[in-house]
Amino acid sequence: MTTTHALTKSTILAISRRDKLAAELRPIVGAFDSSCLTEADVASLGLRRLGMTAPPGREVATIRGVILAKTRAKAGTGMDATSGRDNFVSRHLRAASAHG
């Protein structure tokens, strides 16, 4: 692999990482132009917009943790929860108690 090829590949990978991070951040912090930013710049911008800070050199890891926390599954209804409506379980329990 030539030096030019390695440099090109490295640059493409860096742009790809930056674009992926920017795409994950936009729903959280709003739209921004990332075309002239590095991945670390995008992370710093996201942290600033959220009013957060991170130790120098840890901005990307910190913002990835924030993204993970904000995109985790939200609390929902479990299979054992009841909506208050008549369902199979409540009908079964009523039928069993009527016979017992």
C-alpha beads as a LAMMPS data file, in Angstrom:
LAMMPS data file: protein, C-alpha beads

100 atoms
99 bonds

1 atom types
1 bond types

-500.0 500.0 xlo xhi
-500.0 500.0 ylo yhi
-500.0 500.0 zlo zhi

Masses

1 110.0

Atoms # bond

1 1 1 0.000 0.000 0.000
2 1 1 1.436 3.349 -0.956
3 1 1 1.678 6.250 1.443
4 1 1 -0.814 8.214 -0.651
5 1 1 -3.281 5.333 -0.607
6 1 1 -2.947 4.936 3.173
7 1 1 -3.413 8.680 3.684
8 1 1 -6.477 8.709 1.439
9 1 1 -7.992 5.729 3.235
10 1 1 -7.291 7.311 6.619
11 1 1 -8.915 10.574 5.515
12 1 1 -12.004 8.795 4.191
13 1 1 -12.375 6.865 7.454
14 1 1 -12.037 10.074 9.494
15 1 1 -14.711 11.797 7.395
16 1 1 -16.973 8.774 7.733
17 1 1 -16.634 8.742 11.536
18 1 1 -17.298 12.482 11.672
19 1 1 -20.396 12.199 9.457
20 1 1 -21.781 9.287 11.477
21 1 1 -21.346 11.185 14.748
22 1 1 -22.926 14.321 13.268
23 1 1 -25.924 12.305 12.029
24 1 1 -26.410 10.751 15.488
25 1 1 -26.146 14.154 17.191
26 1 1 -28.509 16.169 14.978
27 1 1 -31.741 14.765 16.494
28 1 1 -30.407 15.612 19.965
29 1 1 -28.812 19.049 19.500
30 1 1 -30.345 20.313 16.263
31 1 1 -28.930 20.962 12.821
32 1 1 -25.367 22.162 12.269
33 1 1 -22.821 22.235 9.441
34 1 1 -20.122 19.661 10.059
35 1 1 -18.419 19.880 6.675
36 1 1 -15.320 21.695 7.982
37 1 1 -15.172 19.969 11.370
38 1 1 -13.285 16.950 12.640
39 1 1 -14.949 14.201 14.672
40 1 1 -13.558 15.803 17.843
41 1 1 -14.926 19.203 16.762
42 1 1 -18.379 17.683 16.218
43 1 1 -18.227 16.077 19.671
44 1 1 -17.180 19.371 21.278
45 1 1 -19.974 21.238 19.503
46 1 1 -22.508 18.673 20.728
47 1 1 -21.266 18.927 24.295
48 1 1 -21.388 22.741 24.190
49 1 1 -24.957 22.694 22.891
50 1 1 -25.918 20.369 25.728
51 1 1 -24.148 22.557 28.280
52 1 1 -21.672 19.818 29.088
53 1 1 -17.897 19.527 29.234
54 1 1 -15.436 16.670 28.984
55 1 1 -11.763 16.242 29.808
56 1 1 -9.496 17.205 26.894
57 1 1 -9.213 14.337 24.448
58 1 1 -12.314 12.587 25.837
59 1 1 -14.953 14.629 24.005
60 1 1 -15.819 11.912 21.482
61 1 1 -16.154 9.203 24.142
62 1 1 -18.262 11.497 26.312
63 1 1 -20.661 12.509 23.559
64 1 1 -20.991 8.865 22.462
65 1 1 -22.087 8.047 26.024
66 1 1 -24.594 10.892 25.919
67 1 1 -25.976 9.664 22.588
68 1 1 -26.254 6.119 23.931
69 1 1 -28.078 7.317 27.052
70 1 1 -30.495 9.478 25.053
71 1 1 -31.276 6.817 22.460
72 1 1 -31.739 3.864 24.821
73 1 1 -35.157 2.251 24.804
74 1 1 -37.660 4.350 26.683
75 1 1 -39.788 2.866 29.450
76 1 1 -42.817 1.194 27.983
77 1 1 -45.574 -1.212 28.753
78 1 1 -44.555 -4.681 29.823
79 1 1 -46.420 -7.824 28.915
80 1 1 -47.660 -8.114 32.500
81 1 1 -49.032 -4.578 32.606
82 1 1 -52.723 -3.935 32.379
83 1 1 -54.376 -1.182 30.438
84 1 1 -57.457 -1.371 32.653
85 1 1 -59.416 -2.993 29.862
86 1 1 -60.808 -6.483 29.796
87 1 1 -58.231 -8.942 28.516
88 1 1 -57.589 -12.664 28.397
89 1 1 -55.999 -12.824 31.848
90 1 1 -58.718 -10.853 33.636
91 1 1 -61.432 -12.932 31.929
92 1 1 -59.640 -16.141 32.918
93 1 1 -59.264 -15.024 36.540
94 1 1 -62.938 -13.995 36.761
95 1 1 -64.028 -17.333 35.294
96 1 1 -61.792 -19.254 37.730
97 1 1 -63.073 -17.325 40.750
98 1 1 -66.704 -17.843 39.652
99 1 1 -66.185 -21.619 39.646
100 1 1 -64.276 -21.726 42.901

Bonds

1 1 1 2
2 1 2 3
3 1 3 4
4 1 4 5
5 1 5 6
6 1 6 7
7 1 7 8
8 1 8 9
9 1 9 10
10 1 10 11
11 1 11 12
12 1 12 13
13 1 13 14
14 1 14 15
15 1 15 16
16 1 16 17
17 1 17 18
18 1 18 19
19 1 19 20
20 1 20 21
21 1 21 22
22 1 22 23
23 1 23 24
24 1 24 25
25 1 25 26
26 1 26 27
27 1 27 28
28 1 28 29
29 1 29 30
30 1 30 31
31 1 31 32
32 1 32 33
33 1 33 34
34 1 34 35
35 1 35 36
36 1 36 37
37 1 37 38
38 1 38 39
39 1 39 40
40 1 40 41
41 1 41 42
42 1 42 43
43 1 43 44
44 1 44 45
45 1 45 46
46 1 46 47
47 1 47 48
48 1 48 49
49 1 49 50
50 1 50 51
51 1 51 52
52 1 52 53
53 1 53 54
54 1 54 55
55 1 55 56
56 1 56 57
57 1 57 58
58 1 58 59
59 1 59 60
60 1 60 61
61 1 61 62
62 1 62 63
63 1 63 64
64 1 64 65
65 1 65 66
66 1 66 67
67 1 67 68
68 1 68 69
69 1 69 70
70 1 70 71
71 1 71 72
72 1 72 73
73 1 73 74
74 1 74 75
75 1 75 76
76 1 76 77
77 1 77 78
78 1 78 79
79 1 79 80
80 1 80 81
81 1 81 82
82 1 82 83
83 1 83 84
84 1 84 85
85 1 85 86
86 1 86 87
87 1 87 88
88 1 88 89
89 1 89 90
90 1 90 91
91 1 91 92
92 1 92 93
93 1 93 94
94 1 94 95
95 1 95 96
96 1 96 97
97 1 97 98
98 1 98 99
99 1 99 100
